[in-house]
């Protein structure tokens, strides 16, 4: 899958409630950040349990992705066109149009992944 195909695939998987697939589209950093944040509020579950829940799309993962989907304007993201702008090693900037939002994609183990946290929350 090319970098400019990943965002739409991510949002389509969200729309169809295919949470295990959603999880596979995210970068390692995004997955680890989400798990770290949730581990603080879901103390009844170990990091390993949370990881399994997200890998299989059950329990806490379902609650998380359903809330995420409600907060997003899914129709807008599904109607965007995505264009690769530039490649810098294992990083690609993808522009969503007509919104003009720039999304970061990263190559990990030969596959392009959506840097959700890197795009929207990593203000290093």
Steps between C-alpha positions, in 0.01 A plus 500: 500500500639840408521780760214696344269195528554447874282785638190400305553132589530602867175699494314230304608240757370731776171544319456124465597441865797285397700604804775238466570635150488861626771408748726360228492829307651697789869555560671332790535841668127573462404158639740528794381854582133398494574198721705712740225758537232236552710303748483803731119507500423126464714382791303176532673380181869429447687636199495149353122474541447839339726401210300180443172692517618738228648225285167316512272806512322402822390663825702816568600520132136501389416773749803705392437471124127565534570819696772595250261447208229710665751783555618491139288622215539171315311610190750781446800267530343237275428759229853643493745422226850422620813603313860421583699825516853412587718213607780536751649158566238298682264798546238633262269797525152431359261786433127449557291710260295710510572541874869572443603294803847345476532147639825324582565147375799292608650187355538225758616150411436570131142624550361852509328592827288797606676718755182613674675609819793643303258704286258631759653472846881483491612857547868435558 
